[in-house]
Amino acid sequence: MRALLWLLLLAPFAAAAQPVQPLPGVQLKGLAPDEVAALTELMTQGACPCEPKKSLKECIQAKSCPEATALADYGAAKFRDGLGTEQVQEAVVRKYLMDHTPVAQFDLTNVPAKGDPNADIVIVEFADFECPHCALMRTVVDDLVKKHPKGLRVHFKQFPLGMHPQSDKAARATLAAHRQGKFWPMHDLCFQNQGKLTDGSYAKFAAELGLNAERFAKDMADPAIAQQVERDRQEAIAAGLQGTPTLFINGRQYMEEKTLEAIDDYLARLRVKLKSAQP
């Protein structure tokens, strides 16, 4: 009788010690109850990448979609890193968009590029020559190409912003230089002289690079080059670009930190994915 009484008294405590797992299969160790609640709520708001008619939470609970579980694990890890609820939400949404939105398609015909022509990882950069952050990205991209001489290709597309009076002219100047095989040197000069570009800058740059001045001037005024700039802009808008610089890596918009270390880490993770997908 006494043993039965102890069992009855202990039963509620045993149940309390083993609460129902709201996200089975997700590593929630180290998270506070409010963090678990926030993560669980976030998983109810996104569509499951495996079954879009279900929520992430439903797929996690059904254990039917490893990608959904991995996304929740990522959010839990961000909480353990010390991020607040809003920061974790932003990080999870960025990862969801990068990993599970449709792959953007770009016309890369005659688009300036550098790196390995046979690369399995292709970066498409959209930039504005008067954007300060784009000037910083120039060195990051250069370092990436140097670090990965094999397996990486970078294409540069134009996205001149209306707020920058010289950005459209600079875009056309680089494409005019491209016709004489000097896109990247002109690209570098425009960024290096950012903040002091004028209508007369580009002819000076062309002379410095030894370009045919008459041909350069004619190409800058060529409607086909203006159309190429506008085509780049429209492609970027269709792909959801919201500012510059923006990178698309194998067709997916890169939304993590735009530092050499962060991008390099992303490339390493992507390369593992590509290898695991090989037959």
N, C-alpha and C positions, 0 to 999 in steps of 0.2 A: 504494500500500500504506500509506504513511504517512498519507495523507488518510483512508483507511478506518479506521485505528487511532484517529485523533482523533475521528472520528464515534462509534466504539464507546465511547470513554472519556467523551465528552460526553453520550451518550444518557441515562444515569441522572440527571445533573445537570439536563438539560432537563426530564425527567419530574418531578423534585423541585420545579423552579421553577414548575410548573403543576399543583398538586394538584387532585384532584377536588373540585369545589364541592359541599359537603354540602347547601347550600340554594340551588340555582340561581335567579337572578333577585333574590336578596336582597342588599342592599348591606352587605357584611361588612367593608369597608375600615375600618381603625383598630381592629379588635377583636383581642384576644390569642387565641391558640389555645384556651386554656381557656374563654374567653368564647364562642367559636364552638361549642365542644363543649357547653357548658351550654345555649346557645340551641337547638342541634340536638336535644339530648335533650328540651328542653321542647316542641319541636314534635312529638315522637313521642307526647306524653301527651294532647294535645287532639284532639277530633274536628274534622274538616274541616267548615266551615260549608256548603260546597257539596255534599259527599258525606260525610254523617255516619258511614258505615261505614268510611271511610278516616281516617287520621291527618292532622294538619296537614302533617307532613313529606311524606307520600305525595303529597298534592295539590300541594305546592310543587315536588317533584321531577318530577311529571307536568306541571307548569305549567298545571294545569287549574282553579285557583281563585285569582283575584287577591286575594280577601279573606284567604286563608291567607298569601300572600306579603306582603301589607300588614301582617299581624300580626307576622310575623317581622321585617320592616323596623322596625316600632315597637320591638320588643325590642332590636334591634341599636342603634337610636338611643339607647335608654335606657342601654345599656352605654357608648356614646360620651359620654353626659352624665355618666358617672362613677359610676353606680349599681352596687352589688354584685349578685352573682348572685341572692340571695334577693329583693332589692328589684325587680330586673328581672322575676323570676317573678311577684311580686305585681302589678306594673304590667300585665304581659301578661294575666294572669288577669282582672284588673279590666276591661281593655279588651275582652277576649273576652266577658265576661258582659254588658257594656254594649251591645256591638254585635251579639251573635249569640244571645242567649237570647230566648225568646218574649216578645212584647210583652204587658205586664200590662194587664188591662182593669179599669177602676174605674167604679162608679156615681157620676156627678157630679150627679145630681139633687138640687137644693136644697143643694148643697155651697158654702160661702162661697168667693168668687172675686174676683179683681181683675185688671185689665189688659184687653187687647183681646179682646172677645167673639168676634172672627173670626180669632183668631190661628192660625198654622200650627204654632206651638210651644206646647205645653201642659205646664206643670209641675204635678205633684201632690205636695204636701209633706205628710209625716206628722210630727207633732211632739207633744211633751209640754210642758205649761206650767211644769213644775218642772225641766226639763232645761236646764242652763246653756248647752249648745251650741245648743239650739233658740232661746234668747234672742238669741244672736249671729246665728243664721241669719235672724232677723226683719229685721235691718237690711240684710243681704245681699239678701234677697228684695225689700225695699222699693227698694233701689238698682237692682236689675235691672229692676223694673217701670218706674221713672222713666227709666232709660236706654233702655228699649225700649217706648215708648208704643204702637207698632204691632207686631203680630206675636207678642206674648207674652201668655200668660194663665196665672195662678197660682191653683190651687185648694188650700185648706187642709183636711186631714183629721186626725182625732183619733187619737192613739195614747198614751193615758195609761198610764204604767208603774206597776205595783203597788208599787214601792218609794217612790213619791212620794204622800204622803197626800192632797194637795190637787189632784192633777192631774185626777182624774175630775170633781171638782166644778167646776174651772176649765173643763174641756171642756164640761160641761153649761151653765155660765154663758154661755160665748161663743155657744153655739147658741141659748140662750134670747134673748140679745141680738140674734142674727141674725134672729129672728122680728120684731124691731122695727127692722130695718135698721141695727143697730149692732154687727155682728160685729167688724169690724176695730178700732174704738175699744176694745171690751171685750178683744179679743185683745192690743192694745198695753198696756192697763192691767195685765192679768194678767202679761205678761212684764216690764213695768217694775217691778212689785212682787214679782217672784219672790224667794222666800226669806222673805217675811213674809206669805204668804197664809194666811188663816184662814177658818173657816166664815162669818164675818161680812163678809168682804171684798167679796163679790160684790154684796150689796145696796147697799153703799156705792158701788161702782163704777157700779151701775145708776142710783143717784140722781145721781151726778156726770155721767152721760151723759144725764140727763133722761128715762130710761125710765119707763114705767108700772110702778110697783113691784108692784102686785097681779098684773098679767099676768106680769111677770118671774118672780116667786116661783112662780106656777102652772106656767109653762113649764119652769122648772128641775126641777120635780118630775114633769113629764110623762114617762111611760114611753116615749113615742115618741122623745124626745130621748136617753134612755139607750140605746134600741135603735139609734139612729143612731151613737152613740159606739162601741157594740159592733160594729156592721156595719163601721165604718171599721177597727177593730182586726183583724177577721177578714180583711178584704180585704188589709191590710198583711201579715199572717202568710202568707196564700196566695201573695202576690207575693214572699216571701222576705225581708221586712224583718227586720233583725237589731238595729237600734238607732235612736235618734233624734238629730238630725233625719235623715230620709231623703227624697231627692227622686227622683221618677220623671219623666223628661223624654220626652215622646211615648211613654210606656208602658215605657221602659227605665230600670232603676235607675241613677242617676248615682253613680259610685264613685270619681271623682277628688277632688281637694282641694275642700273646701267654702268657697272664698274667692270674692269677687266676680270677681277676675281669671280664676281657673280656670274658673268656671262660664260666664263671658262668652266665654271662648275656646272652650269646648265648644259653646256656642250658635252661634258663628260657623261652626264646622266643620259642625255639623248643618244650618245654613241652606244651606251650599254643597251638601251632600248632597241636600237637598230640592229645590234648584233643578236639580241635574243629573238628578234623577229625573223631572222634569216632561217631558211629551211635547213 
